[in-house]
Amino acid sequence: MPGFEVFGEEERKQVNDVLESGVLMRYGFDNMRNGHWKAKEFEAAFAKRMDSTYCQLVSSGTSALTVSLAAAGIGAGDEVIMPTFTFVASFESIMMLGAVPVLVDIDDTLTLDPAAVEAAITSRTRCVMPVHMCGSMADLKALKSICDAHDLLLIEDACQAIGGTFEGKPLGSYGDLGCFSFDYVKTITCGEGGGIITNNKEYAIRCDQYQDHGHDHIGNDRGAEKHPHLGYNFRISELNAAVGIAQLAKIDDILALQKKNYTIMREALTELDGVTFRRVPEGGVENYSFLNFFLPSEDLAQKAHKALAQAGVDACFYWYENHWHYINSWEHLRDLNSLGRLPAEIRDQIQDLSNADFSKSDAWMSRAISSLVKIGWTDDQVRERALKMKEVLSEILKTVYTL
Ligand SMILES: *Cc1c(COP(=O)(O)O)cnc(C)c1O
């Protein structure tokens, strides 16, 4: 996820446009800003690229999730179904609103298992929030039919899979709302930033208002604007939006390079008995930001992860033991270790995460390794990397697959 790898002249030029006028805010100051509306410009370009009617930029991917949930009317005590394998932002954004995260198992797609989602639905469930982790997607068709049958919202977290598609639609545009992160390590970056896409005008208006203290943004006197409902400040600055405009122009080149480098690594590992790949749901196309594969057992996956690092193959992740991406290491969530008192709805309703059975997730996560796909690698470098990965893994697998 290499936006930072391609930061260059184009980004500097966009930022300089903003620095020249000094109007760092996305609203107002019409006669001082030399006609530059960077946030607005990004929103129009992003909505177009994502085949969506509306885009709302915000300050982060996490706030994109919160603003989406708020815009859809999710509040205290409402249950939102999310996966065990994701980034902590999933439950943070839900709990921010007093809503209750309900964690359910993932399957061999490394995303929400539709059967587990269906089993977790209660009378309080309002929303299903799949997370398209590591460049590939949840089974959106199955999830959408569950959501339709139970009258639930579908909010996609596409922060790690921008540019991937499902049934020909850009990820993020399939559900009711789709969320993206433009933080510094994502496929395209604003430094910090996030985006929401939707085709629903009502949600779009509410996103626009909620992320700016409830401002209705009608007229051209900010101080005189009305506030139809309570809001918050999740605005992006013009400086960050400016970076994003330049990055967005590079997205298709980035995706093409990711696909090329991913394919070289995948072809090398395909030849190995014992290595299998993460399942991509039918109708899905990855964005190729990671190559995700399974070893036959937890023990072998741990050994492989260590051996890859020792052999100098960098940027391989074993998420099962990672602090930020899997339930196993979220003791702060399990213990509800918050700085202040949490809303009663969360304390009363949250599942007993210390004793919940996530053995189905464990079975996949304990065997999964992900290699980041960088775009700065030369052809020779990626071929050498692929060869080294193959050597290291075949050495590890020898212990089970003896000739
Ligand atoms: C990065 C990320 C987020 C949060 O984005 P920030 O911009 O860092 O707040 C949310 N979900 C997933 C899956 C992410 O990878």
The ligand as an SDF file (V2000), in Angstrom:
LIG
                    3D

 15 15  0  0  0  0  0  0  0  0999 V2000
   -6.1070    2.2380    7.9860 C   0  0  0  0  0  0  0  0  0  0  0  0
   -7.4030    1.5860    8.2680 C   0  0  0  0  0  0  0  0  0  0  0  0
   -8.4600    2.2390    8.9110 C   0  0  0  0  0  0  0  0  0  0  0  0
   -8.3370    3.5810    9.5490 C   0  0  0  0  0  0  0  0  0  0  0  0
   -7.7800    4.5540    8.8000 O   0  0  0  0  0  0  0  0  0  0  0  0
   -7.0470    5.8160    9.4710 P   0  0  0  0  0  0  0  0  0  0  0  0
   -7.0490    6.7720    8.3350 O   0  0  0  0  0  0  0  0  0  0  0  0
   -5.6820    5.3890    9.8580 O   0  0  0  0  0  0  0  0  0  0  0  0
   -7.8820    6.2650   10.6040 O   0  0  0  0  0  0  0  0  0  0  0  0
   -9.6670    1.5800    9.0540 C   0  0  0  0  0  0  0  0  0  0  0  0
   -9.8320    0.3320    8.6200 N   0  0  0  0  0  0  0  0  0  0  0  0
   -8.8330   -0.3490    8.0190 C   0  0  0  0  0  0  0  0  0  0  0  0
   -9.0910   -1.7290    7.5320 C   0  0  0  0  0  0  0  0  0  0  0  0
   -7.5860    0.2470    7.8490 C   0  0  0  0  0  0  0  0  0  0  0  0
   -6.5940   -0.4490    7.2940 O   0  0  0  0  0  0  0  0  0  0  0  0
  1  2  1  0
  2  3  1  0
  2 14  2  0
  3  4  1  0
  3 10  2  0
  4  5  1  0
  5  6  1  0
  6  7  2  0
  6  8  1  0
  6  9  1  0
 10 11  1  0
 11 12  2  0
 12 13  1  0
 12 14  1  0
 14 15  1  0
M  END
$$$$
